[in-house]
Amino acid sequence: MGKLTVRALHAVLAVVLTGSVLVQVLMLWVLVGGKDQEDGSLPLTPLRLITILGIGTAQVAMGCIWRLVTMVRRGTVFSHAAFRYVDGIIGAVVAAALVWFAATAVNAPGQRDDPGVTGIMAGIGVAILGVALIVLVLRTLLAQAVARDVEAARMRAELDEVI
């Protein structure tokens, strides 16, 4: 991965992370301010809390991606240290799915006339869990690459001894 690509990705992550923190702060400010103009259609306070948690899961994933991109640039991604960041991404995606299911549950009572919306939202939650499974498969591929890298280093060392 080139230096320009890493810098561009870090810049995008920094902008998105900064924006997400600002949104969280504004939502907390509104939440603490207590000036909710609820008309009874949706419970805004639980949805705001769920949204703040959902943004937090995205922030955790972005932090892990930042570290992995840095490791790729340094050439150290094929090491056991990378697993903690991949596991962090998996955990963040699973947490995001749980947060989405909570939003679905909060939204469901308002959808009694149109239960298809709740079904679609539940399906999106399952799709989010599918993303976690895809990252788990990629973790397995990383484990295989790390094992081969370790084996190659061992064979190089043996070859160096022979020569």
Salt bridges, closest charged atoms under 4 A:
ASP36 OD1 - ARG48 NH1 2.82
ASP87 OD1 - ARG139 NE 2.53
GLU151 OE2 - ARG154 NH2 2.22
GLU158 OE2 - ARG154 NH1 2.31
